[in-house]
Amino acid sequence: MNTALHTRPETPAGMKAAPGAGTVSRDRCTPQEWAARQQLAACYRVFHLLGWTELIYNHISLRVPGSPGHLLLNRFGLHYTEVKASNLVKVDLRGRVIEPADAPVNAAGVAPHCAIHANVPNAHCVMHTHTTAGMAVASSKAGLTYDNFYAAQLWGRVATHDFEGITVHGEEGPRLVADIGTGADGRTPKPAVILRNHGLLAWGPALPVTFYTLWILQRSCEIQLAGAALGATVPISDEIRLSCQEDARKVNAEPEFGSDTFAAMVRLVDRVDASWRD
């Protein structure tokens, strides 16, 4: 999530932005954390490859393995093509920077990501975009329709959250979490989220499955936007939508789901620049 109110924000701890600040060396990390850092850094490069970037804004966040109170996300001021394993920032669930100590983060992104990681079960990865198609559908009165191949798979799996302005206010977090669901009231939390007038968001138990969820949400929006010029769409019945939803849910529940897709995208990135591994 982004904000144009200030281009060099301070972290919750009051540390001033400095995009060229220090990094975290591999020997300071557990093997599990370094692997997570590399996977997340690769994902930022994949987003760039797909055109899902928004200057230096928006976020992909990932929990630190073995340290559930911490998550990783991009340093504010870096383009996605500059993100590496070593320059990702570790923060706690209140958005306070852990390391590198002088690293800046964007408060407008940290607040909602931390709220989801802290309160939605299995939210180990959270992704957010401001793509043209995503924002167009999020801003339309009709919202997402479920009358194409991809959207039908998301039937009953998309939450919506009303626009409350730039997401720098912590009190919005509980309302966002309530719209997604936590399972406490018997409702299954919804892994795809349309932020009204704002953009798209997805979360999941692992980065590859979260990526796939966001990808089909994005594709749903692209097809809906492209088809709008052609007039009324051919409707899909609720019965078929439910069948698509159930088939998609079964596949998405597989432990390694999405890994092959994500690995293929990383190979494309590597052909251009493999510096994300550093």
C-alpha positions in Angstrom: 0.0 0.0 0.0 1.4 3.4 -0.8 1.2 7.0 0.3 2.2 10.1 -1.6 2.0 12.2 1.5 5.6 11.8 2.2 8.4 10.2 0.2 10.8 9.7 3.1 8.6 8.4 6.0 9.9 7.5 9.4 9.5 4.0 10.9 7.3 3.6 13.9 10.5 3.9 16.0 11.2 7.3 14.4 14.2 6.3 12.3 14.6 8.4 9.2 14.4 7.0 5.7 17.7 6.2 4.1 17.3 3.9 1.1 21.1 3.2 1.0 21.2 2.0 4.5 22.9 -1.2 5.7 22.1 -4.8 5.0 21.8 -8.1 6.8 24.6 -10.6 6.1 23.9 -14.3 5.5 25.9 -15.4 8.5 23.6 -13.4 10.8 20.6 -15.5 9.7 19.5 -19.0 10.3 19.4 -21.1 7.1 15.6 -21.0 7.2 15.5 -17.2 7.5 18.0 -16.8 4.6 15.9 -19.1 2.4 12.8 -17.1 3.2 14.7 -13.9 2.4 15.7 -15.3 -1.0 12.2 -16.5 -1.8 10.7 -13.1 -0.9 13.4 -11.2 -2.8 12.7 -13.3 -5.9 9.0 -12.6 -5.6 9.6 -8.9 -5.7 11.5 -9.4 -9.0 8.7 -11.6 -10.3 6.2 -8.8 -9.6 8.4 -6.5 -11.6 8.5 -9.0 -14.5 4.7 -9.1 -14.4 4.3 -5.3 -14.3 2.8 -5.3 -10.8 5.0 -2.6 -9.5 4.0 0.9 -8.4 7.2 3.0 -8.4 8.7 2.3 -4.9 5.4 1.5 -3.2 3.3 -1.5 -2.2 4.5 -4.6 -0.3 4.9 -8.3 -0.1 5.6 -9.6 3.4 6.6 -13.0 4.7 6.9 -14.4 8.2 10.4 -15.3 9.4 10.5 -19.1 9.9 11.1 -20.0 13.5 10.3 -16.4 14.6 6.5 -16.0 14.4 6.6 -12.5 15.9 8.7 -11.2 13.0 8.1 -10.6 9.3 10.1 -9.5 6.3 9.3 -6.8 3.7 10.9 -4.3 1.4 13.0 -1.3 2.4 11.2 1.9 1.6 12.9 3.7 -1.3 14.0 0.7 -3.3 12.4 -0.3 -6.6 11.4 -3.9 -6.8 14.4 -4.6 -9.1 16.7 -3.5 -6.3 15.3 -5.8 -3.6 17.7 -8.5 -2.5 17.7 -11.1 0.3 20.2 -9.0 2.3 18.3 -5.7 2.1 14.9 -6.9 3.2 13.8 -5.4 6.5 12.7 -7.5 9.5 10.0 -5.9 11.6 7.9 -7.1 14.5 4.1 -7.4 14.5 3.8 -3.8 15.7 5.8 -2.6 12.7 8.9 -1.7 14.6 12.2 -2.3 12.7 14.4 -5.1 14.1 17.1 -5.1 11.5 18.8 -3.5 9.7 18.4 -1.0 12.5 18.6 2.1 10.3 16.3 0.7 7.6 13.2 2.8 6.6 9.8 1.2 6.0 6.5 2.7 4.7 4.0 3.1 7.5 1.1 2.8 5.0 2.2 -0.7 4.1 3.4 -2.0 7.5 0.1 -1.3 9.4 -2.3 -3.5 7.4 0.3 -6.2 6.7 1.1 -6.5 10.4 -2.6 -6.6 11.3 -3.2 -9.5 8.9 -0.1 -11.5 10.0 -0.9 -11.0 13.6 -4.6 -11.9 13.5 -5.5 -14.1 10.5 -4.5 -17.8 11.1 -2.1 -19.1 8.5 -1.4 -15.7 7.1 2.3 -16.4 6.6 2.5 -14.3 3.4 0.6 -11.1 2.4 0.8 -9.4 -1.0 -0.7 -6.1 -2.2 -0.9 -4.4 -5.6 -2.2 -1.3 -7.3 -2.5 -2.7 -10.8 -4.7 -0.8 -13.3 -7.1 -3.7 -13.7 -7.2 -4.4 -10.0 -7.9 -0.8 -9.0 -10.4 -0.4 -11.8 -12.5 -3.3 -10.5 -12.0 -2.3 -6.9 -13.3 1.2 -7.8 -16.3 -0.1 -9.8 -19.7 -0.2 -8.2 -20.3 -3.8 -9.4 -17.0 -5.0 -7.9 -15.7 -8.3 -9.1 -18.1 -10.4 -11.2 -17.6 -14.2 -11.3 -18.3 -14.9 -14.9 -14.9 -15.9 -16.3 -12.7 -19.0 -15.8 -10.5 -17.5 -13.1 -13.1 -15.5 -11.2 -15.3 -18.6 -10.9 -12.5 -20.3 -9.0 -12.7 -17.4 -6.5 -16.4 -17.7 -5.9 -17.1 -17.3 -2.1 -13.3 -16.8 -1.5 -13.1 -13.0 -1.9 -13.4 -10.5 0.9 -14.1 -6.8 0.3 -12.9 -4.0 2.6 -14.3 -0.5 2.2 -12.0 2.4 1.6 -11.0 4.4 4.7 -8.2 6.5 3.2 -4.5 6.0 3.2 -3.7 3.1 5.4 -1.5 4.7 8.0 -4.0 4.4 10.9 -3.7 1.4 13.1 -7.3 1.4 14.0 -8.3 0.3 10.5 -6.5 -3.0 11.0 -9.2 -4.8 13.1 -11.9 -3.8 10.5 -9.8 -5.2 7.7 -9.2 -8.4 9.6 -12.9 -8.7 10.4 -13.7 -8.4 6.7 -11.2 -11.2 5.9 -12.4 -13.3 8.8 -10.4 -15.2 11.3 -12.5 -18.4 11.6 -13.4 -17.6 15.2 -17.1 -17.1 14.2 -17.2 -20.2 12.0 -16.6 -18.4 8.8 -13.7 -19.5 6.7 -11.2 -16.7 6.2 -11.1 -15.4 2.6 -7.6 -15.5 1.0 -8.4 -12.9 -1.8 -9.3 -9.4 -0.8 -10.6 -6.4 -2.9 -9.7 -3.2 -1.1 -12.5 -0.9 -2.4 -11.2 2.1 -4.4 -7.7 0.9 -3.7 -6.4 -2.4 -5.0 -5.9 -6.1 -4.5 -4.6 -8.2 -1.7 -3.9 -11.9 -1.1 -2.6 -13.9 1.8 -1.8 -17.5 2.4 0.1 -20.2 4.3 3.1 -20.0 2.0 4.4 -17.6 -0.6 3.8 -19.7 -3.7 0.1 -20.3 -3.0 -0.4 -16.6 -2.1 1.2 -15.7 -5.4 -1.2 -17.9 -7.3 -4.2 -16.6 -5.4 -3.2 -13.0 -6.3 -2.4 -14.1 -9.9 -5.9 -15.5 -10.5 -7.5 -12.5 -8.8 -5.5 -10.2 -11.1 -6.4 -12.2 -14.2 -10.0 -12.1 -13.2 -9.9 -8.3 -13.1 -8.0 -8.1 -16.4 -10.5 -10.2 -18.2 -13.5 -8.4 -16.6 -12.0 -5.0 -17.6 -11.2 -6.2 -21.2 -14.7 -7.7 -21.6 -16.5 -4.6 -20.4 -16.1 -3.0 -23.8 -18.0 -6.0 -25.4 -21.2 -5.5 -23.3 -22.9 -8.1 -21.2 -21.0 -11.3 -20.4 -22.3 -14.8 -20.6 -23.3 -15.6 -17.0 -22.0 -18.6 -15.1 -24.5 -20.3 -12.8 -24.0 -20.5 -9.1 -23.9 -24.3 -9.4 -20.9 -24.1 -11.7 -19.3 -21.4 -9.7 -19.5 -23.6 -6.6 -18.0 -26.5 -8.4 -15.1 -24.4 -9.6 -14.7 -23.0 -6.1 -14.5 -26.5 -4.6 -12.1 -27.8 -7.2 -9.9 -24.8 -6.7 -10.0 -25.2 -2.9 -8.9 -28.8 -3.0 -6.0 -28.0 -5.3 -4.9 -25.0 -3.2 -4.9 -27.1 -0.1 -2.0 -29.2 -1.4 1.1 -28.4 0.7 3.3 -27.7 -2.3 0.6 -26.0 -4.4 2.0 -23.1 -6.5 5.6 -24.1 -6.0 6.2 -25.2 -9.6 4.5 -22.1 -11.0 6.5 -19.8 -8.8 9.8 -21.7 -9.6 9.1 -21.2 -13.3 8.7 -17.5 -12.8 11.9 -17.3 -10.8 13.8 -19.0 -13.7 12.5 -16.2 -16.0 13.8 -13.6 -13.5 17.2 -15.4 -13.3 17.7 -15.0 -17.1 17.6 -11.3 -16.6 19.2 -10.7 -13.2 20.0 -13.1 -10.3 21.2 -10.4 -7.9 18.1 -11.0 -5.7 20.0 -14.0 -4.2 22.6 -11.7 -2.5 
